[in-house]
Amino acid sequence: MKIAVIGAGAVGGYFGGRLAAAGNDVTFLVRGKTFEALRAGPLRVKSIKGDFELRVAATNEAADIDAEVVLVAVKAWQVLEAAAAVQKMARRDSVIVPLQNGMETPAQLAAVVGAGRVAGGLCRIVAEAIGPGEIDHYWAEPSIEFGELEPLRNPERLEQLRDAFVAAEVRCRIPRDIGVAMWEKFLFIMWGSLGAVTRLPIGPIRSSPELRARLVAALEEVAQIARAHGKDLNAETISKTLAMLDAQPAETTSSMQRDIMAGRPSELEAQTGAILRFGQKTGIATPVHDSIYAELLPLENRARGLA
């Protein structure tokens, strides 16, 4: 099948690279130094699952792309730009699978590209882009999940995409309820905002009684909001999330935390900001996230040239 990947950072570079290495017809939509790097040389992936490098098809013109499935692998704050790019692509019946952190992306994409085209999706990987077209995957088994949030015009393409990932030796499944899976992933990543505030990796956060209590309170706020959206994230879900955090290497940091600490624009609005918006809509108090957001917003504004 014909697959487009918007972005070639840690997520797009790794998963798109695996699909391309397995012989799929993959085109990367990239720009700037990444476009130049992929046109001049190979995509390079260093991975605990096996290093690889290969020449890939890359373009900076969305109109050049004819794809049955589009993987959106940019940062959450770049989603609207990605949606505009999808609109320029040759097909009007492609299925779009967003892989961002956060819960609002499918609705943002559907508002631009139309109903019946956007699936729910998520990925799990601990990796970084260490240079244009260079990815370092250094921990955890990469995996992808996607499924219908609303009826798709071409749902069979999700099964074809799953089969392509499995053939590429990437763990992939279509869960019974992709909405639940997305909320569970959202619950997991929310520790990163606490990491950004404290500037600490996961080890000191989980071992400090005070910080662990704040972490648990933050997770409980997310779980309450998920339940208000009809998704049963309960005490057992929180316990499983804490167990996964306890299993991570002590020096682990989150992508949002790394961006904020480096003075780059981050996914603060798509993560912590989204919790505040959901809390206001559902009438659920979010004091932990309110405090974190207030502390991080000045740094985010500075990174975006707004302060």
C-alpha positions as CSV (number, residue, x, y, z in Angstrom):
1,M,0.0,0.0,0.0
2,K,1.0,3.6,-0.5
3,I,1.9,5.3,2.8
4,A,2.8,8.9,3.5
5,V,4.5,9.9,6.7
6,I,4.4,13.6,7.7
7,G,7.5,14.2,9.7
8,A,10.7,12.2,10.1
9,G,11.6,12.9,13.7
10,A,11.7,10.2,16.4
11,V,8.2,8.9,15.7
12,G,8.0,9.3,11.9
13,G,11.6,8.4,11.3
14,Y,11.5,5.2,13.2
15,F,8.1,3.8,12.3
16,G,8.2,5.1,8.7
17,G,11.7,3.8,8.4
18,R,10.6,0.3,9.5
19,L,7.8,0.3,7.0
20,A,10.1,1.4,4.2
21,A,12.8,-1.1,5.1
22,A,10.2,-3.9,4.8
23,G,9.5,-2.9,1.2
24,N,6.4,-0.7,1.6
25,D,5.8,2.3,-0.7
26,V,6.6,5.0,1.8
27,T,7.0,8.7,1.1
28,F,8.1,11.2,3.8
29,L,6.8,14.8,3.7
30,V,9.5,16.8,5.4
31,R,11.1,20.2,5.1
32,G,14.2,22.2,5.9
33,K,17.3,20.4,6.9
34,T,15.5,17.1,7.2
35,F,14.4,17.3,3.6
36,E,17.9,18.1,2.5
37,A,19.4,15.3,4.6
38,L,17.0,12.7,3.2
39,R,17.5,13.8,-0.4
40,A,21.2,13.7,0.0
41,G,21.7,10.5,2.0
42,P,20.0,7.7,3.9
43,L,17.6,7.8,6.9
44,R,19.7,6.5,9.8
45,V,18.2,4.7,12.7
46,K,20.1,3.5,15.7
47,S,17.9,1.1,17.6
48,I,18.0,-1.5,20.4
49,K,15.9,-3.6,18.0
50,G,18.6,-3.4,15.4
51,D,20.3,-0.5,13.6
52,F,19.4,0.2,10.0
53,E,19.8,2.9,7.3
54,L,18.2,3.2,3.9
55,R,17.5,5.7,1.2
56,V,13.9,6.8,1.4
57,A,11.5,8.8,-0.8
58,A,11.2,12.3,0.5
59,T,9.5,15.5,-0.7
60,N,8.6,18.9,0.6
61,E,5.6,19.2,-1.7
62,A,2.4,17.6,-0.4
63,A,0.8,17.8,-3.9
64,D,3.5,15.2,-5.0
65,I,2.0,12.6,-2.7
66,D,-0.6,9.9,-3.6
67,A,-1.2,7.9,-0.4
68,E,-3.8,5.5,0.8
69,V,-2.8,6.0,4.4
70,V,-1.2,9.1,6.0
71,L,0.7,8.8,9.3
72,V,0.8,12.2,11.0
73,A,4.0,12.2,13.1
74,V,4.6,15.8,13.8
75,K,4.4,17.6,17.1
76,A,0.9,18.3,18.4
77,W,1.3,22.1,17.8
78,Q,2.0,21.3,14.1
79,V,-1.2,19.3,13.5
80,L,-3.1,22.1,11.7
81,E,-0.2,22.6,9.3
82,A,-0.2,18.8,8.7
83,A,-3.9,18.9,8.0
84,A,-3.4,21.6,5.4
85,A,-0.8,19.4,3.8
86,V,-3.1,16.4,3.7
87,Q,-5.6,18.6,1.8
88,K,-3.1,19.2,-0.9
89,M,-2.3,15.5,-1.5
90,A,-3.7,13.7,-4.5
91,R,-6.2,11.5,-2.8
92,R,-9.4,12.6,-1.1
93,D,-10.1,9.2,0.4
94,S,-6.9,8.5,2.2
95,V,-7.1,7.4,5.9
96,I,-5.3,9.6,8.3
97,V,-3.7,8.1,11.4
98,P,-2.4,10.6,14.0
99,L,0.4,9.4,16.3
100,Q,0.7,12.6,18.5
101,N,0.6,12.8,22.2
102,G,-2.7,14.1,23.3
103,M,-6.5,13.6,22.8
104,E,-7.6,16.5,20.6
105,T,-5.7,15.7,17.3
106,P,-8.3,13.5,15.6
107,A,-11.0,16.2,16.0
108,Q,-8.6,18.9,14.8
109,L,-7.7,16.9,11.7
110,A,-11.3,15.9,10.9
111,A,-12.4,19.6,11.1
112,V,-10.0,20.2,8.1
113,V,-10.0,17.0,6.0
114,G,-13.6,16.0,6.7
115,A,-15.5,13.2,8.4
116,G,-14.8,9.6,7.7
117,R,-11.1,9.9,7.1
118,V,-9.4,10.2,10.5
119,A,-8.7,7.3,12.8
120,G,-7.6,7.4,16.4
121,G,-4.0,6.4,16.9
122,L,-1.1,6.3,19.3
123,C,2.5,5.0,19.5
124,R,4.9,4.1,22.2
125,I,8.6,4.6,21.7
126,V,11.5,6.1,23.7
127,A,13.6,7.7,21.0
128,E,15.1,11.0,20.0
129,A,16.0,12.7,16.7
130,I,19.7,13.3,17.2
131,G,20.1,15.1,13.8
132,P,18.3,15.6,10.5
133,G,17.3,12.2,9.3
134,E,19.0,10.5,12.3
135,I,17.0,8.7,15.0
136,D,18.2,7.1,18.3
137,H,15.8,4.5,19.7
138,Y,17.3,3.6,23.0
139,W,14.6,2.0,25.3
140,A,11.3,0.1,25.2
141,E,9.6,-2.0,22.7
142,P,8.1,0.3,20.0
143,S,4.4,-0.3,19.3
144,I,1.5,1.3,17.5
145,E,-2.3,1.1,18.0
146,F,-5.0,2.6,15.9
147,G,-8.7,2.2,15.2
148,E,-12.0,3.8,14.4
149,L,-13.2,6.6,16.6
150,E,-16.1,7.1,14.1
151,P,-16.9,5.1,11.0
152,L,-14.3,5.4,8.3
153,R,-15.0,5.4,4.6
154,N,-12.2,2.9,4.0
155,P,-11.8,0.9,7.3
156,E,-10.1,-2.0,5.5
157,R,-7.0,0.2,5.2
158,L,-6.4,0.0,8.9
159,E,-6.2,-3.7,8.7
160,Q,-3.8,-3.4,5.8
161,L,-1.7,-1.0,7.7
162,R,-1.6,-3.3,10.7
163,D,-0.4,-6.1,8.5
164,A,2.3,-3.9,7.0
165,F,3.6,-3.0,10.5
166,V,3.5,-6.6,11.7
167,A,5.4,-7.7,8.5
168,A,7.9,-4.9,9.4
169,E,8.4,-6.5,12.8
170,V,6.7,-3.6,14.6
171,R,4.2,-4.6,17.4
172,C,0.8,-3.3,16.2
173,R,-2.8,-3.9,17.0
174,I,-6.3,-2.6,16.5
175,P,-7.8,-2.5,20.0
176,R,-11.5,-3.0,20.6
177,D,-11.8,0.6,21.8
178,I,-9.1,2.9,20.5
179,G,-10.5,5.7,22.7
180,V,-9.7,3.8,25.9
181,A,-6.2,3.1,24.6
182,M,-5.6,6.8,23.8
183,W,-6.7,7.9,27.3
184,E,-4.4,5.3,28.9
185,K,-1.5,6.6,26.8
186,F,-2.5,10.1,27.7
187,L,-2.5,9.1,31.4
188,F,1.0,7.7,31.1
189,I,2.6,10.7,29.4
190,M,1.3,13.2,31.9
191,W,4.2,12.6,34.2
192,G,6.3,14.6,31.8
193,S,4.8,17.9,32.8
194,L,5.9,17.3,36.4
195,G,9.3,16.4,35.0
196,A,9.4,19.8,33.2
197,V,8.4,21.7,36.3
198,T,11.0,20.0,38.5
199,R,13.6,19.5,35.8
200,L,14.1,16.0,37.1
201,P,14.0,12.6,35.3
202,I,11.5,9.9,36.4
203,G,13.8,8.3,39.0
204,P,13.9,11.2,41.6
205,I,10.2,12.0,40.9
206,R,9.0,8.5,41.7
207,S,11.3,8.0,44.7
208,S,10.4,11.3,46.5
209,P,7.3,10.8,48.7
210,E,6.2,14.4,48.1
211,L,6.7,14.3,44.3
212,R,5.2,10.8,44.0
213,A,2.1,12.0,45.8
214,R,1.8,14.9,43.4
215,L,2.2,12.5,40.5
216,V,-0.5,10.3,41.8
217,A,-2.8,13.3,42.2
218,A,-2.1,14.4,38.7
219,L,-2.9,10.9,37.3
220,E,-6.2,10.9,39.3
221,E,-7.3,14.2,37.7
222,V,-6.7,12.7,34.2
223,A,-8.6,9.5,35.1
224,Q,-11.6,11.5,36.4
225,I,-11.7,13.4,33.1
226,A,-11.5,10.2,31.1
227,R,-14.4,8.8,33.1
228,A,-16.4,11.9,32.3
229,H,-15.8,11.1,28.6
230,G,-17.2,7.6,29.1
231,K,-13.8,5.8,29.4
232,D,-13.4,3.7,32.5
233,L,-9.9,4.6,33.8
234,N,-10.0,3.4,37.4
235,A,-7.7,2.8,40.3
236,E,-6.3,-0.3,38.6
237,T,-5.4,1.7,35.5
238,I,-3.5,4.2,37.7
239,S,-1.7,1.4,39.4
240,K,-0.6,-0.1,36.1
241,T,0.6,3.3,34.9
242,L,2.7,3.8,38.1
243,A,4.1,0.3,37.6
244,M,5.2,1.2,34.0
245,L,6.8,4.4,35.3
246,D,8.6,2.5,38.0
247,A,10.0,0.2,35.4
248,Q,11.6,3.0,33.3
249,P,15.3,3.7,33.6
250,A,15.8,6.3,36.4
251,E,17.3,8.8,33.9
252,T,14.3,8.8,31.6
253,T,12.8,12.2,30.6
254,S,9.8,13.0,28.4
255,S,9.8,14.7,25.0
256,M,7.8,17.7,26.3
257,Q,10.2,18.0,29.3
258,R,13.3,18.0,27.0
259,D,11.7,20.6,24.7
260,I,10.9,22.9,27.6
261,M,14.3,22.5,29.2
262,A,16.0,23.3,25.9
263,G,13.9,26.4,25.4
264,R,12.0,25.0,22.4
265,P,8.2,25.1,21.7
266,S,6.6,22.1,23.4
267,E,3.3,20.2,23.6
268,L,2.3,22.0,26.8
269,E,-1.0,23.1,25.3
270,A,-1.8,19.6,23.9
271,Q,-1.0,18.0,27.2
272,T,-1.4,20.0,30.4
273,G,-3.4,22.7,28.6
274,A,-5.8,20.1,27.3
275,I,-6.4,18.8,30.9
276,L,-7.4,22.3,31.9
277,R,-9.8,22.7,29.0
278,F,-11.3,19.2,29.6
279,G,-11.7,20.0,33.3
280,Q,-13.5,23.3,32.6
281,K,-15.9,21.6,30.2
282,T,-16.7,18.7,32.5
283,G,-16.7,20.6,35.8
284,I,-13.8,18.6,37.2
285,A,-11.3,20.4,39.3
286,T,-7.7,20.0,38.2
287,P,-5.6,21.9,40.8
288,V,-2.4,19.9,40.2
289,H,-2.4,20.6,36.5
290,D,-3.5,24.2,37.0
291,S,-0.4,24.7,39.1
292,I,1.9,23.0,36.7
293,Y,0.5,24.9,33.7
294,A,0.9,28.2,35.5
295,E,4.5,27.5,36.2
296,L,5.3,26.3,32.6
297,L,3.4,28.8,30.5
298,P,5.9,31.6,30.9
299,L,8.6,29.3,29.6
300,E,6.4,28.2,26.7
301,N,5.6,31.8,25.8
302,R,9.3,32.7,25.8
303,A,10.1,29.7,23.6
304,R,7.5,31.0,21.1
305,G,8.7,34.5,21.2
306,L,5.6,35.7,23.1
307,A,7.3,37.1,26.1
